[in-house]
Amino acid sequence: MVAVYRHRETTERPRRYTRDMTREERLEVMKILAAHADTVGICEACARTTRDLAHEVARGGTPSKDDLLKTAEEAERVLEQLRSVRDEVERLVTSVG
């Protein structure tokens, strides 16, 4: 695979991606990576909640009103986090593009 690093074509990956980056660029990249890690964690939590709810219903059980309210509250918290991640990604896209 041929990749372009810092405007030069090469088949070798640099030993360290941050070598030619400024401190500010590294901080921005770290923000992006942290946002992606948060998003993965949020998606995992949503998948676990969905799985657990599906298992409960499949067993013929009905979650209690309190459990459903807790799930709804958690979903709202997750949606707010995702909005924050989306806003940051959109900000970065605008600043780069």
HUFEN-V423236 format. One line per field, one symbol per residue. burial: b if it has 9 or more other C-alpha atoms within 8 Angstrom, else e. A space follows every 50 residues. Layout:
burial->???
This chain:
burial->eebeeeeeebeeeeeeeeeebeeeebeeeeebeebeeebeebeeebeebe eebeebbeeeeebeeeebeebeeebeebeeebeebeeebeeeeeeee
